[in-house]
């Protein structure tokens, strides 16, 4: 595996790990709907503490899914779609590969069935 492929795999792994948690997915949904928000604002919409929201946002930030920018005393978070786009491209490529494999299996099975019927 090349270094580039290892890097992409690592990015995809961190995105999928971050998205495995329903609270983090909900945070992404809230941020996508609002554009940007503070941890305090987000915590008001969730059944978890502000501190828990900050920890979840740190995981999302480490995965490249959100970014925080300081505005005065507040940190405002916003969705960064590039990591999601890269993960979606990886998933599409994986699906296409499996589609090709399954089509090959189908052709082989149909050919074997045709040969069996002719015998």
MARKOLMI-243337 format. One record per atom (N, C-alpha, C, O): x, y, z. Coordinates in pm, whole numbers, plus 50000, padded with zeros to 5 digits. Layout:
<vexgus>
XYZ ...
</vexgus>
This chain:
<vexgus>
500854988350000 500005000050000 500895012450000 501855013250077 500585021949914 501395033949905 501115043050024 500105041650093 502045052350047 501835061950157 500575070050135 499855073050230 500295073550009 499095081449979 497835073550013 496905078950073 497805060749976 496635052450006 496495050250156 495375049950208 497635048850227 497585047550373 497015060350435 496245059750531 497395071750379 496885084450430 495385085650410 494665089950501 494915081950292 493475082450264 492755072750355 491695076050410 493295060750372 492665050750460 492585055950603 491575053950670 493635062650650 493625068250784 492565079150800 491885079850902 492445087550698 491415098050701 490025091950703 489165096150781 489805082050618 488495075450613 488215068650747 487095069450798 489215061950803 489035055350933 488595065351040 487665062551116 489255076851046 488895086651150 487515092651125 486785095451220 487155094550999 485805099750969 484755089451010 483775092851076 484955076850971 483985066451006 483895064551157 482805062551210 485015065151226 485005063851372 484245075551435 483475073651529 484455087451384 483755099251437 482255098251410 481445102051495 481885093251293 480465092351256 479765080551322 478535079551314 480515071651386 479905060051451 479045063951570 478165056351611 479285075551625 478555080051743 477325088151703 477455097851628 476145084551750 474925091851711 474915106451756 474355115051687 475515109451870 475565123351915 476385131751820 476015143151789 477505126451772 478345133951678 477625135751544 477735146351482 476885125451500 476105127151376 475055138051395 474805145951304 474435138251512 473425148651540 474075162451542 473505172151491 475255163451600 475985176251599 476255180851456 476065192651424 476685171651370 476915175351230 475635180151163 475645189851088 474535173251191 473245177551135 472885191651182 472465199951102 473055194151311 472755207551364 473635218151300 473155228851263 474915215251288 475835224951227 475515227151079 475605238351029 475155216551010 474805217850868 473565226550852 473465234450758 472625225150942 471395233050935 471615247650974 470995256650916 472495250151072 472705263651124 473825271251055 473855283551059 474735264250991 475895270750932 477065270751028 478125265350997 476885276751143 477885276351248 477205278751381 476135284751388 477835273751488 477255275251621 478345273151726 479395267351698 478075277851846 478985275651958 478615262552028 477535257152007 479525257652109 479255245352185 478075247452279 477275238252299 477955259252335 476835262252425 475515261452351 474565255352401 475445267452234 474225267152153 473875252952114 472705249052118 474875245252077 474645231352038 474175223052157 473295214552142 474745225352275 474375217752394 472925220152432 472285211352490 472395231752400 470985234652429 470055225552351 468915223252392 470525220352239 469695211952151 469925196952174 469315188752106 470805193552268 471145179552292 470995175952439 471065184652526 470775163052468 470625158852608 471955155852676 472055146652758 472995163552640 474305161752701 474825175452746 474315185852705 475845175152829 476405187652881 477235194852775 477595189152672 477515207452801 478365215152712 479745208752702 480345208252594 480255203952816 481575197652816 481585185152726 482575182752657 480505177452728 480415165752641 480385170052495 481005163652409 479655180852466 479605186052329 480995190252284 481395187352171 481735196952370 483105201152336 483975189052304 484765189452209 483845178352382 484625166152355 484235159952221 485085155552145 482935159552193 482475154252065 482975162951949 483375157751845 482945175951968 483435184951863 484935183051840 485415184351728 485675179951947 487125177451932 487365165051845 488275164951762 486555154651863 486675142651781 486345145951636 487045141851544 485265153451615 484865157451479 485935166251415 486205165151295 486545174951495 487615183651444 488835175351405 489435177651300 489205165851489 490365157251460 490145149051332 491105145951261 488895145751304 488565138251182 488435147451061 488245142650949 488545160451083 488425169950972 487005173050931 486775178450823 486035169551017 484625171550983 484085185251024 483125190050965 484695191351124 484305204951167 485565212951193 486655207451208 485385225851198 486485234651239 485915245251332 484755249251320 486745249551423 486345259951516 487145272551491 488345272051466 486455283751497 487155296551482 486725305751597 485555306651632 487715312551652 487455321251766 486885334551717 487435341051627 485765338351779 485135351251754 484935357551891 483975354451962 485835366551927 485805372152061 486115361452162 487155354952155 485205359452257 485405349252360 484815335852319 485015325852389 484105335452209 483435323152167 484235315652062 485035321451988 484015302652057 484525294551947 483305289851870 482425283151924 483275293551743 482155289551656 482605278151567 483675278551505 481775268051563 482095256051486 481265255751359 480115260251356 481865250351254 481195248851125 481625235651061 482715230551090 480775230350976 481075217850906 482125220350799 482095230450729 483055211050788 484045211050680 483715198950592 483985187650632 483155201050475 482665189750395 483745181450325 483445170450277 484975186250317 486015179050240 486225164750289 486355155650208 486255162650419 486485149150473 485315139950440 485515128150409 484095145350446 482935137350408 482975134050260 482655122850219 483355143750179 483455141350035 484465130450003 484205121749921 485615130950069 486655120750046 486165107050088 486435097150020 485455106350199 484925093550245 483845088450150 483795076550121 483005097250100 481975093150004 482605088049875 482125078249818 483685094449829 484385089549709 484985075849733 484915067149646 485575073749852 486135060749885 485045050049886 485225039149833 483905053249947 482785043749952 482245040749813 481915029249783 482165050649727 481675048549590 482635039649512 482205030949436 483935041749531 484925033349463 484845018949515 484945009549436 484665017249643 484525004049702 483274997149648 483314985349614 482175004449640 480924998749587 481074994849441 480584984349399 481745003149363 481954999949221 482804987349206 482544979149118 483814985849291 484654973949287 483824961449318 483954951349250 482984962249419 482134950849452 481134948049341 480844936449312 480594958549279 479674956449166 480364948849054 479764939848994 481614952349025 482374945248921 482594930648960 482414921648878 482954928249084 483174914549130 481904906249121 481924894849075 480794912049165 479524904749161 479064902149018 478504891548989 479324911648929 478984909448788 479804897948730 479294890048651 481054897048768 481914886048722 481394872648775 481324862848700 481034872248901 480484859948960 479204855948888 478994844248859 478354865748859 477104862948788 477384857148651 476754847348611 478334862948577 478664857948443 479194843648450 478804835148369 480064841048546 480634827548562 479524817648597 479474806648540 478644821348689 477554812448729 476604809748613 476174798348593 476264820248537 475364818448423 476014809848315 475334801748252 477314811548294 478014803348195 478044788848240 477844779848159 478304786448369 478324772748421 476934766448411 476824754548380 475904774148438 474524769148428 474194765748283 473574755548255 474614774348193 474394771648050 475114759148004 474564751247928 476334757248050 477114745148014 476444732648072 476414722248007 475924733848194 475264722248258 473984718548183 473674706648170 473244728348135 472014725748063 472284719347927 471474711447877 473414722747866 473754717447735 474294703247743 474314696147643 474734698947860 475304685547875 474254674747882 474584663047895 
</vexgus>
